[in-house]
Amino acid sequence: MKKFLVLLFILVAFINPVKADENAVLPSETGVVQSVENIYNDDENSQQGTKQIVTVKVLSGEYKNQEKEIVNFLTDNPAYDIPLKKGDKVILHLEEDPTGGMNFFIADIKRDSSILFFGALFALLLLIIGHKKGIFSLISILATVGLIFFVMLPMILNGFCPIASAILVCILSTIITIYLVGGFNSKSTSAVIGTMLSLIFAGALSMLAIFMAHLTGFAGEETVFLYGARPDLNFQGILSASMIIAALGALMDTSVSIASTINEIYATDNTLGVKELFKSGMNVGRDIIGTMSNTLILVYLGSALPLVLLASNIDLQKFFNLNQVSTEILSAITGSIAILACVPITAIISAYLIKHKKQEDVEFKF
């Protein structure tokens, strides 16, 4: 329990000193659509399609309960259009005009209620199915999300190295997650060390891939928007950090599976030596790497499905050399290589530590 308190102290120590620039955040409020009037433009030469005159009741902030009339343009481009109807909840962007008044614009549909619903459903199923382990898993998820949003992001925005920030956060997440779920024992320690070393290897590999492929870090429009707001950031470093974070979950799964298997084998036959335990861990690892690497590749393919579909409309040589396509492919491959390296690293560490374990197994109990 003392070690767990130390982990919490480390987490708080890293969260408190680093804060994002609150002045850079654009103000917004929520509202609900009271009425919509559609005005259709029949002029073929016009760039504008349908114009919606939207009456919105403000639900929060200084202008709460006031009704605002806002013009919402629809241009027949689904990527940018926000078609509205009565009863829709929206996010309102506020912008001060030169006369000192406040202009209201519709920024987007309000979607956080859906996120909360599915998040609550996930948490409920995790607790029902996982019981005590489910509670610890939920705590570890919240800790990881907190580390990314309240530690890593402010560190990067305040000029820290993105790669070092990502590795630090991933290491803290690994320590909290594995020890919280698995308890303080040689099995968990082996998994933590194996994951940490694999993360460092993944970081070095991602840097090499970015250097060799001349990747710019601008793999999507969101990076272009970020560059417009913060051109001082290291976008190649941010790309490397994203590769590291994307591989973290698979690396933890791999290391925990191998360490747990070796621990169970040793518990069954404690006469086995380090060499035999290592061989057993490698045999299990060979079964894991096929599905785990496949999982990582499928995650990237699923997220880049529009890019894959684009391949049917473009020369393949040009397609595979596009910056965004090369970025997705190399991210998947570097993550898979890191998983391959994780197997022998975790196997040898687990075999040695479990064979020569000197600490008592400690698990958290309610």
C-alpha positions in Angstrom: 0.0 0.0 0.0 2.9 2.4 0.7 4.1 1.9 -2.9 0.7 2.6 -4.2 0.6 5.9 -2.2 4.0 6.8 -3.7 2.6 6.2 -7.2 -0.3 8.6 -6.4 2.2 11.2 -5.1 4.2 11.0 -8.3 1.0 11.4 -10.4 -0.1 14.5 -8.4 3.4 15.9 -8.5 3.5 15.8 -12.3 -0.1 17.0 -12.7 0.0 20.2 -10.5 3.0 22.1 -11.8 2.1 22.0 -15.5 -1.0 23.8 -16.8 -2.2 24.7 -20.2 -2.7 28.3 -21.3 -6.3 29.0 -20.4 -6.3 32.4 -22.3 -5.9 30.6 -25.6 -9.2 28.8 -25.2 -12.1 30.2 -27.2 -15.3 30.8 -25.2 -18.3 28.7 -25.9 -21.8 28.0 -24.5 -24.5 25.5 -25.1 -27.9 26.1 -26.6 -31.0 24.5 -28.0 -32.6 25.1 -31.4 -36.1 26.7 -31.0 -36.9 27.1 -34.7 -35.3 26.7 -38.1 -36.3 28.6 -41.3 -34.7 27.2 -44.5 -34.0 29.6 -47.4 -33.0 27.8 -50.6 -30.7 29.4 -53.1 -31.5 28.5 -56.7 -28.6 30.4 -58.2 -26.3 27.8 -59.8 -23.3 30.3 -59.8 -23.6 30.9 -56.1 -21.2 29.2 -53.7 -23.9 29.0 -51.0 -26.6 26.4 -50.9 -29.3 26.4 -48.2 -29.3 29.2 -45.6 -30.9 28.4 -42.3 -32.2 31.1 -40.0 -31.9 29.4 -36.6 -33.4 30.7 -33.4 -31.3 29.3 -30.5 -32.1 29.6 -26.8 -28.8 29.9 -24.8 -28.6 27.3 -22.0 -25.5 28.4 -20.1 -23.3 31.3 -19.3 -23.9 35.0 -19.0 -26.6 35.0 -21.8 -28.6 32.1 -20.3 -32.3 31.9 -21.3 -31.8 34.5 -24.0 -32.8 33.7 -27.6 -30.4 34.5 -30.4 -31.0 34.4 -34.2 -28.1 32.9 -36.0 -27.5 32.3 -39.7 -26.3 28.8 -40.6 -25.1 28.2 -44.1 -25.3 24.7 -45.8 -23.0 24.2 -48.8 -23.7 20.6 -49.7 -20.4 19.6 -48.3 -21.0 17.1 -45.5 -17.5 17.6 -44.0 -18.4 21.2 -43.0 -22.2 21.4 -43.0 -24.2 21.4 -39.7 -27.8 20.7 -40.7 -30.1 21.6 -37.8 -33.7 21.0 -36.8 -35.8 22.1 -33.9 -34.8 20.5 -30.6 -31.1 20.0 -31.5 -28.6 21.0 -28.8 -25.7 22.9 -30.2 -22.3 24.4 -29.1 -22.2 28.1 -29.6 -19.0 30.0 -30.3 -18.9 33.6 -28.8 -16.9 36.3 -30.5 -16.8 40.0 -29.4 -17.5 42.5 -32.2 -15.8 45.9 -32.6 -18.7 47.7 -31.0 -18.4 45.8 -27.8 -21.3 43.4 -28.4 -21.1 39.6 -28.7 -21.7 37.7 -31.9 -22.9 34.1 -31.7 -22.0 31.3 -34.1 -23.0 27.7 -34.2 -19.7 25.7 -33.7 -21.1 22.2 -33.8 -23.8 19.7 -32.6 -23.6 19.0 -28.8 -22.4 15.4 -28.6 -21.0 15.0 -25.1 -24.3 13.5 -23.8 -23.8 10.5 -26.2 -20.2 10.2 -25.1 -21.3 10.1 -21.4 -23.9 7.5 -22.2 -21.6 5.1 -23.9 -18.8 5.8 -21.3 -21.2 5.0 -18.5 -22.3 1.8 -20.3 -18.7 0.7 -20.7 -17.9 1.4 -17.1 -21.0 -0.4 -15.9 -20.2 -3.5 -18.0 -16.5 -3.4 -16.8 -17.7 -3.4 -13.2 -20.3 -6.1 -13.7 -18.0 -8.5 -15.6 -14.7 -7.6 -14.0 -15.7 -7.2 -10.4 -12.7 -6.1 -8.4 -10.4 -6.2 -11.4 -12.9 -4.2 -13.3 -12.7 -1.4 -10.6 -9.0 -1.4 -10.8 -9.1 -1.3 -14.6 -11.5 1.6 -14.5 -9.2 3.5 -12.1 -6.2 2.8 -14.4 -8.0 4.0 -17.4 -9.0 7.3 -15.7 -5.3 7.6 -14.5 -4.0 7.1 -18.1 -6.5 9.6 -19.5 -5.6 12.1 -16.8 -1.9 11.7 -17.4 -2.3 12.3 -21.1 -4.6 15.4 -20.8 -3.2 17.0 -17.6 0.5 16.0 -17.9 1.6 15.2 -21.4 -0.4 17.8 -23.4 0.6 20.7 -21.1 4.2 19.6 -21.2 4.3 19.5 -25.0 2.4 22.9 -25.2 4.9 24.4 -22.8 7.9 23.4 -24.9 9.0 20.0 -23.5 10.2 17.3 -25.8 7.1 15.4 -27.1 8.9 12.1 -27.3 10.3 12.4 -23.7 6.9 13.5 -22.5 5.1 10.6 -24.2 7.6 8.0 -22.8 7.3 9.5 -19.3 3.5 9.4 -19.3 3.4 5.9 -20.8 5.8 4.7 -18.1 3.7 6.2 -15.3 0.6 4.8 -16.9 2.2 1.4 -17.1 3.3 1.4 -13.5 -0.1 2.5 -12.2 -2.1 0.1 -14.5 -0.1 -3.1 -14.0 0.6 -2.7 -10.3 -3.0 -1.7 -9.6 -4.5 -4.6 -11.5 -1.8 -7.3 -10.8 -0.6 -6.3 -7.4 3.0 -5.7 -6.2 4.8 -8.9 -7.1 7.6 -10.2 -9.4 5.1 -10.9 -12.1 3.9 -7.3 -12.3 7.4 -6.0 -11.9 8.5 -8.1 -14.9 5.7 -6.8 -17.0 6.4 -3.2 -16.0 10.1 -3.5 -16.9 9.4 -5.3 -20.1 6.9 -2.6 -21.2 9.1 0.2 -20.2 12.1 -1.1 -22.2 9.8 -1.8 -25.2 8.4 1.7 -25.0 11.9 3.2 -25.2 12.7 0.9 -28.1 9.4 2.0 -29.8 10.4 5.7 -29.3 13.8 5.2 -30.9 12.3 3.2 -33.8 9.6 5.8 -34.5 12.3 8.5 -34.6 14.3 6.4 -37.1 11.2 5.8 -39.3 10.4 9.5 -39.3 14.0 10.4 -40.3 14.3 7.8 -43.0 10.9 8.4 -44.6 11.2 12.2 -44.2 7.8 12.4 -42.5 6.7 15.9 -41.7 4.2 15.2 -38.9 1.4 16.8 -40.9 -0.7 13.7 -41.5 -4.1 15.3 -41.3 -5.9 18.6 -41.3 -5.9 18.7 -37.5 -2.1 19.1 -37.5 -2.5 21.9 -40.1 -5.0 23.7 -37.7 -2.6 23.1 -34.8 0.3 24.6 -36.8 -1.8 27.7 -37.5 -2.3 28.1 -33.7 1.1 26.9 -32.5 3.8 26.9 -35.3 6.5 26.7 -32.6 5.7 23.0 -31.8 7.8 20.1 -32.9 5.4 18.2 -35.2 7.8 15.4 -36.0 8.2 14.8 -32.3 4.4 14.9 -31.8 4.1 12.3 -34.5 6.6 10.1 -32.7 4.8 10.6 -29.5 1.5 9.5 -31.1 3.2 6.3 -32.4 4.5 5.5 -28.8 1.1 6.1 -27.2 -0.7 4.0 -29.9 1.6 1.0 -29.1 1.3 1.2 -25.3 -1.9 -0.9 -24.9 -0.6 -3.7 -27.1 2.8 -3.7 -25.3 1.2 -3.9 -21.9 -1.1 -6.8 -23.0 1.9 -8.7 -24.4 4.2 -8.2 -21.4 1.4 -9.0 -18.9 0.4 -12.2 -20.8 4.0 -13.5 -20.9 4.8 -12.6 -17.3 1.5 -14.2 -16.1 2.2 -17.4 -18.0 5.7 -17.7 -16.7 4.5 -17.1 -13.2 1.8 -19.8 -13.5 4.3 -22.3 -15.0 6.7 -21.7 -12.2 4.0 -22.0 -9.6 3.1 -25.4 -11.1 6.8 -26.6 -11.2 9.2 -24.5 -9.2 12.1 -26.8 -10.1 12.3 -25.2 -13.6 15.3 -23.0 -14.2 15.6 -19.6 -15.8 16.4 -21.1 -19.2 13.3 -23.4 -19.2 11.0 -20.6 -18.0 12.4 -18.3 -20.8 11.7 -21.0 -23.4 8.1 -21.3 -22.1 7.7 -17.6 -22.2 9.0 -17.4 -25.8 6.6 -20.2 -26.8 3.7 -18.2 -25.5 5.0 -15.1 -27.0 5.1 -16.6 -30.4 1.4 -17.4 -30.1 0.7 -13.8 -28.9 2.6 -11.8 -31.5 0.5 -13.0 -34.4 -2.8 -11.8 -33.0 -1.4 -8.8 -31.2 0.5 -7.4 -34.3 -2.6 -8.2 -36.4 -4.7 -6.2 -33.9 -2.4 -3.2 -34.1 -2.4 -3.3 -38.0 -6.2 -3.5 -38.0 -6.6 -0.6 -35.6 -4.6 1.6 -38.0 -6.4 0.3 -41.1 -9.7 0.9 -39.5 -8.9 4.5 -38.6 -7.5 5.1 -42.1 -10.2 3.3 -44.0 -11.0 6.4 -46.2 -7.3 6.5 -47.2 -7.5 2.8 -48.1 -10.6 3.5 -50.3 -8.7 6.3 -51.9 -6.3 3.8 -53.3 -8.8 2.8 -55.9 -8.7 6.3 -57.4 -5.0 7.0 -57.5 -1.8 5.6 -58.9 -0.5 3.1 -56.3 3.0 4.3 -56.4 1.8 7.8 -55.7 -0.6 6.5 -53.1 1.9 4.7 -50.9 4.3 7.6 -51.0 1.7 10.1 -49.8 2.8 11.6 -46.4 -0.4 10.6 -44.6 -0.4 7.1 -46.1 3.3 6.5 -45.3 2.7 7.8 -41.7 -0.1 5.4 -41.1 1.8 2.4 -42.5 5.0 3.2 -40.6 3.1 3.7 -37.4 1.5 0.3 -37.6 4.8 -1.4 -38.6 6.9 0.3 -35.9 4.3 -0.6 -33.3 4.3 -4.2 -34.4 8.2 -4.4 -34.3 8.0 -3.0 -30.7 5.6 -5.9 -29.9 8.1 -8.4 -31.4 10.9 -6.9 -29.3 8.7 -7.0 -26.2 8.4 -10.8 -26.3 12.1 -11.8 -25.6 12.6 -8.7 -23.4 9.7 -9.6 -21.1 10.4 -13.4 -21.2 14.0 -13.1 -20.0 13.1 -10.5 -17.3 10.2 -12.6 -16.1 12.1 -15.8 -16.1 14.9 -14.3 -13.9 12.7 -12.3 -11.5 10.1 -14.9 -10.9 12.7 -17.6 -10.4 14.6 -15.4 -7.9 11.7 -13.4 -6.5 12.4 -11.9 -3.1 9.2 -10.0 -2.4 5.9 -11.2 -1.1 2.9 -10.9 -3.5 0.7 -8.1 -2.5 -2.8 -7.5 -4.0 -5.2 -4.7 -3.2 -8.3 -5.8 -1.2 -11.4 -4.0 -0.1 
